[in-house]
Amino acid sequence: MISHIDHIVLTVSDIEAAVAFYQRVLLMEEITFANGRKALKFGNQKINLQLLGQESRNHASVGSGDLCLITYWTLDDVMKHLIQEQVEIIEGPVPKSGAVGDIQSIYFVDLDSNLIEISIYP
């Protein structure tokens, strides 16, 4: 019935700061859509950003996100980039279980304490 994820939504405290962080740290592309809303595009997916209370149907809190993103870089290259961008790696590399098998992952948090997992399939 379901083929893939199109987009997810993160609730953040400052949209412009979140956009700048994800552009700098994860090299995502900023896009603007529907009435000036902001999103971060990568591959064929995007992360929509919203402020607390902006969407009445969504009851998420700031910092409640937990994302696993697959990279085509090596984890060593990702870690070097994160260190260069002064992002603290809080765990990893560690073995985990991904959607289609075993993965190796590293973890950090964004400006709002959303947990970000960057992973590779060996």
DAGI-V481228 format. One record per residue. N is the residue number from 0. SS is DSSP state (A for helix, B for strand, O for the rest). PSI is psi in whole degrees, -180 to 180 (* if undefined). OMEGA is omega as a letter, one per 30 degrees, with the letter a starting at -180 (* if undefined). Layout:
BEGIN
<<N SS PSI OMEGA> <N SS PSI OMEGA>>
END
This chain:
BEGIN
<<0 O -45 a> <1 O 134 a> <2 O -33 a> <3 O 171 l> <4 O 131 l> <5 O -51 l> <6 B 162 l> <7 B 169 a> <8 B 132 l> <9 B 135 l> <10 B 122 a> <11 B 164 a> <12 O -23 a> <13 O 109 a> <14 A -45 a> <15 A -40 l> <16 A -41 l> <17 A -44 l> <18 A -48 a> <19 A -42 l> <20 A -51 a> <21 A -31 l> <22 A -46 a> <23 A -46 a> <24 A -40 a> <25 A 7 l> <26 O 35 l> <27 O 158 a> <28 B 130 l> <29 B 133 l> <30 B 155 l> <31 B 137 a> <32 B 177 l> <33 O 97 l> <34 O 34 l> <35 O 8 l> <36 B 156 a> <37 B 147 l> <38 B 165 l> <39 B 120 a> <40 B 140 l> <41 B 131 a> <42 O -131 l> <43 O 21 a> <44 B 171 l> <45 B 159 l> <46 B 114 l> <47 B 145 l> <48 B 140 l> <49 B 155 l> <50 B 157 l> <51 O 126 l> <52 O -5 a> <53 O -36 a> <54 O 111 a> <55 O -22 l> <56 O -18 a> <57 O 124 a> <58 O 21 l> <59 O 154 l> <60 O 159 l> <61 O 131 l> <62 O 11 a> <63 O 1 a> <64 O 152 l> <65 B 103 a> <66 B 143 l> <67 B 120 a> <68 B 134 l> <69 B 134 l> <70 O 153 l> <71 O -4 l> <72 O 165 l> <73 O 155 l> <74 A -33 l> <75 A -44 l> <76 A -39 l> <77 A -46 a> <78 A -42 l> <79 A -44 l> <80 A -45 l> <81 A -43 l> <82 A -43 l> <83 A -36 a> <84 O 9 l> <85 O 40 l> <86 O 126 a> <87 O 125 l> <88 O 121 a> <89 O -15 l> <90 B 146 l> <91 B 171 g> <92 B 141 l> <93 B 149 l> <94 B 138 l> <95 B 179 l> <96 B 121 l> <97 B -175 a> <98 O -30 a> <99 O 19 l> <100 B -167 a> <101 B 142 l> <102 B 164 l> <103 B 134 a> <104 B 151 l> <105 B 154 a> <106 B 144 l> <107 B 173 l> <108 B 151 l> <109 O -171 a> <110 O -26 a> <111 O 11 a> <112 O 19 l> <113 O 135 a> <114 B 125 a> <115 B 124 l> <116 B 124 l> <117 B 128 a> <118 B 159 l> <119 B 149 l> <120 O 125 a> <121 O * *>>
END
